[in-house]
Amino acid sequence: MTDEELAKDLGPLAALTIGIGTMIGAGIFVLPGAAVKEAGPLAAGAFVLGGIIAIFTAASASELGTAMPKSGGAYYYINHALGPLFGSVAGWGNWMGLAFASAFYMTGFGQYVVTFLPVPSLSIAGITISGVKLVALAGGALFVFINYVGAKETGKLQNAIVLILLAILAVFTVFGLLNADLAKLRPFVPPDKGISPLLPVTGLVFVSYLGFVQITSVAEEIKDPGKNLPRAVLGSVIIVTAVYALVLVTVLAAVDNSLVAGNETAVVDVARHLIGPVGAGAMLFGGLLATASSANASILASSRINFAMGRDQIVSSELNEIHPRFGTPYRSIGITGGFILLFILLADVGTLANAGSVLHLIIYGLLNVALIVMRVSDPEDYQPDYRVPLYPFTPIIGAITSFALIAFFANTIVLLAVGFVVFAMIWYAVYARGKATKQGILGKYILSRSEQMPDAAVSATTSFQPDGGYRVMVPLANPESEADLIKLAGSVAKARNGTLVGVHIEQVPDQTALESAREEFDFAEADELLEQARIDADKLGVPIETHTVLSHRSFEEVFDAAETYNADLMVMGWGPDSHGAPGRAESAIEEMTHSLSYDVLVLKDRGFDPSRVLVPTAGGPDSDLSASVATVMQEFYDSDVTLLHVADDKQEGEAFLREWAEERDLGDAKLVVETGDVERAIESHAADCSLLFIGATERGLLSRLVRGALVLNVVDDVECSVLLAEQSRQRSLRERLFGSD
Amino acid sequence: MTDEVESLFSRPLLPLANEADAEASCAAAAPRIVAEDGHAYVVHVIEKAGGAPDKASVEQRETVAEDIFSLARGVATEAGIELDTDLRFGTDVGDAILDAAEDIDATAIVFTPRGGRSWWDLFSGDVRDRLVRDSDRPVVVLPAQHADHSETTDGET
């Protein structure tokens, strides 16, 4: 077996049981009592309606899952499509939604335990904790602990549990059918209330339909996801809906409504009535298994969501540290566990169910919107194996029904949902926006068509774009220049409180597919280079992230990478072997460098020594970049900065240069004004300096440099290192964020 | 006769469980590998549940593996040793390590102690015992070199 096959070891049945195992606990073992109390036999209709709403979203989740089989599932798709603002809402929603749901499952677990084990309530400091809650707390702690130490046996147990549950429910249903009396189902709709309880009860029982989306959170582990993921997601919703409806209808047809209504462990009593003590025992056992497996699967899924959120800097990636011994994301699981226990303490079972439902409904709505965004913007790499039928109706109906159902919750729950969305958005604005770098497809789409889009949409999009601080990208190609480039780039990054982004581009021959190169290539050299960069950045005390990019092109990829990693400044070396030879597509390079959305510094490295810096200037905006880098050198390396201006009239020149220097915080620099030939003046002063700055005095410096068409005698004639600076072509925020469109 | 036997450290395989382990094992083994002019191999195993969801995301643990390998490469580069890395997936960590040793015909499997026997061996299974019991090649346990490692009491080294 290849590593790929070993890493993706979830077969179709395992994927299906994650969905069924998470869902089946709540619906049939905990909720019938409350649902029937509100709606009578119509409760069965509420379960079916919940299933129908879920199936639309399940279709969307399947398509997104086959296109992006990544860890994190629903959160990942929403963040990817709608950007980190909505990503924050979805991530927090999914995380807390699962914590509420787990608290709900555990409370259900407690209700089952106290039927055979009388647990007294506990009073501490005037607060009474019921026996049910005590068991729920203990159970919650147990399952958090199991996931914390990562007992891999629990995962396999899940498959067995689901099969046992289905068997128990099948036997139960058969007994129910034998005793069924359709007359007991009438009146199907409660005569006093009409169908008005239908939607609120659907909202309550919707917590039974959270499981399918958890399948997508482990999508990266599923074997052949193109086929198995949609089958598992859609299959689990269909199976679970059918089981809920069938079981509930037979229960209500077999016994009096009053036996079920308001009964927390209704199915146990119904089984005792129909089958006797053995039936009751089996259902009790089933209830314990079901609630436990739901909670266990939810805790596991929430740590995947945390990981995906950390990967996108929505939360600190420290949350996702792996335990050195257990190999589990212990912090994430521990914190999730804390939330679960807190929610068990604070809220009753109905509130927990409602909160879990409402947060997931927000995610489901967004998930459908995400699908529409992906279809409309149709990015090149969006190639789902499964496509939702009847697009665009399916996701539109999915979005509308999901969002609309929220309105039928109690006001307090709606308020909780709104408050939660506001919290997640504030979280993004205050915490995550300065860190997140990943832009959503929607944002890119709107900004790339800013002329056609309404101004309000464009400005809203612009103001919500992620802004991961000042980012200095350094393409690293060879070990000789690495240290110097990191020193230069690191000092600029440090001066601006920014981050270094070290990128190594590994050129792959055209005939080798990138995917197979990823597996077969030996990256030891690249890793060493990047490791060295990390060490050097550490010495400077500058945060650094490093990436290895596989590409068929080498030089062109540098510019793509700068876009991908949202660089504000690129610092690159320039030498015969710096970044490979540019490809044939000269016009493409022209295009890329013509509309730079970031500043560029190119170092002709003859030993990086910033002690004596010479900055020739002719004024104009293009030497501003040189000036600002010079101030960094001054501050960081105590450089002696000399400014050189060549003028026709010496006095005018001096006046100009003094003003220019002061405006750019270089008042303390040594000012030199010469007359005569510019190149000769630069060369003669360069003899005394260790680093010469050359600002781009005309457009297209970089593209000509790339093509080897640039003949700058100065660069070859001087003996010191030369730094060429080309300023971004775009200064407006909108353009800086998105190319020349 | 002895000249036909390869030295233990000419082609050693170092199984690395985590960053602290990587640091300790590589530091302890490096001078011995240098002395034999050997070629080092390191392996990290991502434990799979084999048909059930894993305890942590694969991508997440691949990142951890990368950090572990970087550390090992750093030590190797400093010592001037050739080093190859091997990332494996397996439901049984011990098996995967033994397979890795077989594939390169390792002259020894080398590791440093990872703290005392602990109650959670019950959960994780004891890889060390498995290696000692089932390996058909020498297994070398090196003392961790630095004082600060042996002082760690929580079993993370």
HADDOCK unambig.tbl for C-alpha pairs under 7 A between the chains (distance, minus, plus):
assign (segid A and resid 3 and name CA) (segid B and resid 88 and name CA) 6.99 0.50 0.50
assign (segid A and resid 3 and name CA) (segid B and resid 89 and name CA) 6.43 0.50 0.50
assign (segid A and resid 6 and name CA) (segid B and resid 89 and name CA) 6.00 0.50 0.50
assign (segid A and resid 7 and name CA) (segid B and resid 89 and name CA) 6.33 0.50 0.50
assign (segid A and resid 9 and name CA) (segid B and resid 50 and name CA) 5.87 0.50 0.50
assign (segid A and resid 9 and name CA) (segid B and resid 51 and name CA) 5.26 0.50 0.50
assign (segid A and resid 10 and name CA) (segid B and resid 51 and name CA) 4.61 0.50 0.50
assign (segid A and resid 10 and name CA) (segid B and resid 52 and name CA) 5.99 0.50 0.50
assign (segid A and resid 11 and name CA) (segid B and resid 51 and name CA) 6.31 0.50 0.50
assign (segid A and resid 14 and name CA) (segid B and resid 51 and name CA) 6.17 0.50 0.50
assign (segid A and resid 14 and name CA) (segid B and resid 52 and name CA) 6.06 0.50 0.50
assign (segid A and resid 71 and name CA) (segid B and resid 57 and name CA) 6.57 0.50 0.50
assign (segid A and resid 150 and name CA) (segid B and resid 55 and name CA) 5.54 0.50 0.50
assign (segid A and resid 151 and name CA) (segid B and resid 123 and name CA) 5.79 0.50 0.50
assign (segid A and resid 152 and name CA) (segid B and resid 49 and name CA) 5.76 0.50 0.50
assign (segid A and resid 152 and name CA) (segid B and resid 55 and name CA) 6.80 0.50 0.50
assign (segid A and resid 155 and name CA) (segid B and resid 52 and name CA) 4.89 0.50 0.50
assign (segid A and resid 155 and name CA) (segid B and resid 53 and name CA) 5.94 0.50 0.50
assign (segid A and resid 156 and name CA) (segid B and resid 52 and name CA) 5.45 0.50 0.50
assign (segid A and resid 218 and name CA) (segid B and resid 53 and name CA) 7.00 0.50 0.50
assign (segid A and resid 304 and name CA) (segid B and resid 57 and name CA) 6.34 0.50 0.50
assign (segid A and resid 324 and name CA) (segid B and resid 18 and name CA) 5.41 0.50 0.50
assign (segid A and resid 324 and name CA) (segid B and resid 156 and name CA) 6.45 0.50 0.50
assign (segid A and resid 325 and name CA) (segid B and resid 156 and name CA) 6.50 0.50 0.50
assign (segid A and resid 328 and name CA) (segid B and resid 55 and name CA) 5.76 0.50 0.50
assign (segid A and resid 328 and name CA) (segid B and resid 56 and name CA) 5.57 0.50 0.50
assign (segid A and resid 329 and name CA) (segid B and resid 56 and name CA) 6.26 0.50 0.50
assign (segid A and resid 527 and name CA) (segid B and resid 70 and name CA) 6.85 0.50 0.50
assign (segid A and resid 528 and name CA) (segid B and resid 73 and name CA) 6.89 0.50 0.50
assign (segid A and resid 531 and name CA) (segid B and resid 70 and name CA) 6.45 0.50 0.50
